[in-house]
Amino acid sequence: MRLSRHFLPVLKESPSDAQIVSHKLMLRAGLVRQTAAGIYAWLPLGQRVLQKIAQIVREEQDRAGAIELLMPTLQSADLWRESGRYDAYGPEMLRITDRHDREMLYGPTNEEMITSIFRDSARSYRDLPRTLYHIQWKFRDEVRPRFGVMRGREFLMKDAYSFDLDEAGARHSYNRMFVAYLNTFARMGLRAIPMQADTGPIGGDLSHEFIVLAPTGESDVFYHSNWEKPAELSSVDFDDVSGLQTIVSGYTADYAATDEKRDEAREAEAGADLRQSRGVEVGHIFYFGEKYSKPMNLRVQGPDGSEVIPHMGSYGIGVSRLMGAIIEASHDDNGIIWPDAVAPYKVGIINMRVDDEACTAAADDLYARLQKAGVEVLYDDRDERGGAKFATMDLIGIPWQIVIGPKGIARGVVELKRRSTGEKVELSIEDALAKVVG
């Protein structure tokens, strides 16, 4: 994409109402614009990152055996009355009456709807286990939306729901999601710590929040220093019950808990290795047994012909919130530093002199070759000062920058910069191309 044709409304200064780094940088870099309290329009650059995040989430859900579908945002209040949550959920639920005086709601979550869908189709134990998921916009009417997309009212979420014949199967499904979440966040360059957490309005007795450490986080967290090591992907057979349990047990062996779930004995064991910080929740998983299946009359025939009430779990990832969390974890004074996996473009080309024929010819040729190689590239072909172009590329965080200037072209070289380290080297165009394509 040529920047001269892009819609990229960057700002030189941070808006006065932006309080945390991610909110400031998302506004300055032209990723989002607020349209109402806690509600944002996702501009082209932000939409590209959002799609990258969602795709990683989707791939890891698929790898763990979950099946994608898509449920509507509006739900019938009658479904929530079946589970008993309609009156209990609270003012965060946006309640709507349609023209026929039917009570509806803008879904904050989908336990009731997915239970109804599965109930209408599942008949026997052969239909289980199943885990179904979707990536969908939600709405929760926060009393005080703040911190940009970190606590907005409308947000993009991946929510998955598992159905199993018994508790043992349900806990295996829980472990599958536990490991899938570790891999999801590691692929985005994040160290997300699973912490025991309260189940809240979702319910159940087993729950973990996945927390990214950030000074501006909304939760106080306590953890063993081992969690500060770089994240690693787990190679796993998701059908291996004991293997999965071993991985989960290994990850939970080092202490980590939110303020509500602190364990003084384990903190004493950690001693000097105990750390305290604040964190951002990016995922939450729950096992809640028959909480929804029983009141909503979900039944299947068991292997012996008896009636069985399936056990369920639910698993959420804040897809839009993840963008803010990534920025909180990866930025500097000049702007965002996108991990390669979620960057809106892999390479940024800066033509220092658009009025110089040799510069423009070289930049145009490199742009065409990168596109042909399938590399996502943003080409700054604007008639702007070099300093403004450098500032824009650093602000929006493109991982690789290739700078083409008249002096370098005269010597047959370009400057290649790695955004994450700031390292700059002069290379031939061929070598620079090989470096960023490889």
N, C-alpha and C positions, 0 to 999 in steps of 0.2 A: 504494500500500500504506500502510495506517495503521500507524504505529510501535507503537501499543498492541497490535496483533495480530501483529506481526512477531516472528521469532526472531532477535534481534540482541544476543548476549551480549557487550557491550563491557566492557573492563577499564580501570580508572583507572590502574593501574601496569603497567609492562612486566614480564613474567615474567623471573626472574633468569637463566634459561638462554638467553634470546634475546640474540644478540651483535650483530646488525647491524640497521640501521634498518627494512628491509623486514620482517624476521622479527618485530621488536617491534610494528610497526604492524599487520601482518596478524593478530597475536594480539589486540592491543588493540581493533582495529576489528571483531572478530568475523567475520573472513573465513575462518579455518581453526582447527582444533584438532588437535593431534598425538594420534594413537591408538597409535603405536609408533614406534621410532626411525626417522626419515626417512620416515614415512608419515602423511598428513594427511587428515582429513575436511574437505570443503569445505562450509562453512556457507552459508546462503541468499545472503548478500551476496557472498561470494567466488565462489559458483557463477554468479551473474549476470555478474560481471566476466569469469570464465573463459569463459563462453559468448560474450561480446562479443569477446574476443581471438580465440577460435577462429573466429568468423564472419568477422572481417577476414582472417584467414589463409586461410580457405576461399574467400572472394571473390577474393583476389588469385591463388590457385592456379588457380581456374577461369578467370580472365581471361588467365592465361598459357597456357591450353590443357591443363592437367592434368585428369585424370578421377578422381573420388572413388570409392573402394570402402571396404570394411572387412574387415580380416583379424583372425583370432583372436589373443588374447594368448598362448595356449599353443601351442607348436610342437613338432614331432617332432625328436628329436636326430638322426635319420637324415638330415634335410635339411642340417643343419649339418656332418655328416660328409661329405656330397657336396662341399661347398665347402672342406672342410679346416679349418673354423674351430671345430669343437666342442671340441677339446682345446686349441686355441690361445687361445681368447677370455679365459680366466682366471676367477678366483673371483668376479668381479662377476656372472657368469651364475648365476641360480637354477635348479638342476637338480632335476628331479622324476621319481620313478618311480611310475607308476599301478598299479592293483591287478592288472594283467596283466603287471607287470614291464617295461612299455615305458618307455623313457627319453624324457622330455619336458623342456621348459624353458619358463620364463616369459620371453617374448621381450624382449631388450634393444634389438632392431632387427629389420628384416624383409627384408634383402637376399635371403636364401635362399628365404623363402616366396614373395616376389613373383616371383622367377626361376622357381620351380616352377610357379606359377599361369600366368605368361606362356608358359612352355615348353609347357604342355599345350594352349594355344590358338593361338599364333602359328604360321603355316605359311610365309608368303612375305613378300617385301619390302613388299607392300601393307599388311601389318599394322603397319608401322613408318613413321614414328616414333610412339611412344606414351609418355606420362608418366602414371603412376598414383600416387595418393596416398591416405592415410587419416589420420585424427586419432584416436589410440588411446593407452590407458594402457600404459606400459612399466615394467619393473622392472630395476634394476641394484643389486646388493647392495654398495653403497658400504661400504668398510671404516670410514669415519668420516663418516656423514651429519651435515651441519651447515648453518647459515645458513638454516634453514627450507626453503622450497621451492626455494631456489637450488641446493642439493645434497642432494636427498632421494633415497630409494631408489625410490619409486613416483612417476611423473611423466607428465603428458599431453604428447604429442609429435605434431607433424605430420611424417610422413616420406613423401617422394615418391621415385619411382624411374623413371628414363628408359631407354628402349630405342631405339637407333638403328642404322642399317646400317653406319656407319663412324665414324671419329674426328671428321671434320668435322661430321657431324650431331650427334654427342654433345656436341661443344663448343658448338654452337648451343643445344642443350637446356640446357647448363650456363649459358650466358649468359641464357637466358630466366628461369631460376630466380634468377640473380644480381640481375637487375633487379626481378623479382617480390618478392624479399626487401627490396630497398631501399624499394619502395613499401609493402610490408606494415608495416615498422617506422615509416616516415614517417607513415602513417595513425594510428599509435598515439602520435604525439608524440615518438618516439624518434629520436635520431641514432645509428644503428648503423653502425659502421665496418667495411667488409670488409677483412680482414687475411689475408695468406698464412699458412697453418698446416700443421702436420703432419697426415698422414692417419690416423695411429693404427691401430686394429684394423680400420677400414673398408677401408683400402687405397687404392691409386691414386697418381697423381703430380701431381694438380691439386686444390687444396683451398683454400677460404676460410672463415674464421670471421667471423661478424658480431658485433662487440663493442660493448656499451654501456658508456661510461665510468662508473666508480663507484669511490670510494675503497675500498670493501669487496670489490671484485672479486677473483677468484681468479687472474687472469693479469696479468703485467706487460706493458704494451703501449707501443709507440713509434709516433708519428704526426706528420704535418705539421699545423701549426696551422690550415690550411684546413679540416680535418675538424671544427673547432669551430663552423663556420657552421651555421645552422639547416638541417634536412633539408628536401628538396623532393621532391615526387612527380615521377617521370619519365613523360612522355607518350610512348608508344612503340607501334609496330606489332610485335607479338611474332613475326611471320613475316618481318620485315625482317632478314635475316642481317647485312648490313653496318651497318645502323642500330643494332642491338643491340650489335655489337662495338664500335662507336664510343662508345656510352654506357659500356660496361664499361671500355674503355680510358681514358676520361675519369676515371672514378671511381678507377681504380687508378694513375693518373699521380701522385697525391699519395701520398707514402710512408706506409705503415701496416703494422705487423707485430707479431706476438706475440714474446715473448722468444726462442722457439725458432727463429724465422725472421729474426732481425735481419740487416740488410745495412749494414755499416759505411760503404760507399761512398755509399749513398743517404742515410744519416743525415748524413754530412759535407756532402752537397749541400744538405740542409735547413737546416743551420747553426742560426741563432738561432730558426728556425721549428720546430725539432724539439721535441716535447713527450713527456713520459713520464707515465704514469698507470697505474692498474689498471682492469681491465674485467671485465664479465660477458658470457660467451658466450650469445647468444640464438638463434643459428642456425649451421649448418655445412653446407657443400655440397661434394660430391666428384665427380670424374670418375675412374673406375677401369677403363675399357676392358672387357677380357674376364675380369676377375678372378673373376666369379661365373658368367657365361654359359658360359665354356669348360669348367671342371670339372663343371658341372651339365648339360652337354650340351644347351644351348639353341642350336638351329640353325634357320635359315629359308632358303628358296630365294631367291637374289638375282635381279635383273632378267635376267641372262643364263643363269639356270638353275643356276648354281653354288651351292654351300652357303656360307652366310655365318654367322659368329658375331657376334651383335649386341654393340655397345658399350653400356655402362651407366654411369649416375651415380646418386647418391642425395643427398637434400636434406632436412635436418632443421631443424625449428623447435621450440624448447622452449616450448610453449604455457603450461604452468603456471609455468615459470621466468620467462616474460615478465612475469607479474604482479609478481613480486619486483623485476625490473629496472625496471619502470615506476615503482614506489614509490621505489626507490633514486634514480631520476632526477627524481622529482616529489613533493616533500614539504616541509613546514616544521616548526617546533617544535610546531604544533598538530595535525598529522596528515597524512593523505594529501591530495594534490591530483590528482585523476583528470583526465586529458585527456578531453574530451567524448566521444570515440569509444568509450571503454571504461568509462565511469562506470556504476555499477550503476543509478543513477537520474540523470536530468538535473536535476531540481528537487527541493529540499527545502522544505517548508512548515513554519514554526515558529509554532504558535499559543501566544502568550505567556500567555494567560489563558483556559484551557478553561472556567473558571467564569463568564466574561463572555459573555453571550448574543450581543452584537454581534460580538465576536471570533470566536466559534465559528461563527456563521452565515456570516461572510465567509470564514473558512478552509475550511469545508465546501463553500461555493459555488465557491471557487477550485480546490479539489481536484477537484470534479466536472468543471469546465470543462477543466482540464488533461488529465484522463483522456479526456474526449470528444475532445480535440484530438490524442490519441495520444501525449501526452508522458508519459514514465516519471517518476512523482512519488512521493516518500516524505513522508508527512504526519505530523509529530510532534504527535500529539494527546494525549500523555501528561499526566497531572497531576503535572508536575515543575517545578522551578525553571527560570527562563529561562536561567540560567548553565549548567545541566546540558544543556539542549537545544542551546545554542550550541556547547558543547564536543563533543557527540556529532556534530553536523553537520560541524564542522571536522575531527574525527577521521576520519570515514568519507569525507570528501572530495567531497561532492556539488557539482557545478560551480556551480549557482545556488541561493541561499537566499532565500526570501521570508518576511520576518518580519512577523507580524500582531499588533499590540498595541492596547489600548483607546484610547490617545491618538492614534495614527495613524488608526485607523478613525473616530474622532470628526472628524478633519480630512479624511477621504476618501483617505488614502494608506497605503501599505505600504512597508517597507524592502526593497530588492533588493540582495543582496550577491553579488559575483563571487568565488568561492573562490580562484581563481588569483592575483588581484591584491589582494584584500581591499577593493576599492572598494565603497562603499555609497552608494546614492541613494534618495531618497524619490520614489515615483511613485504615480499612481493605479493601482487594481487593473487597469484596462483596459490602461494603458501597460506595467505589469509583465508582464501576460499576453502582450502583443504582443512584448515583448522576449525572453521565454524560449521562446515558440512559434516565432518567426521564425528 
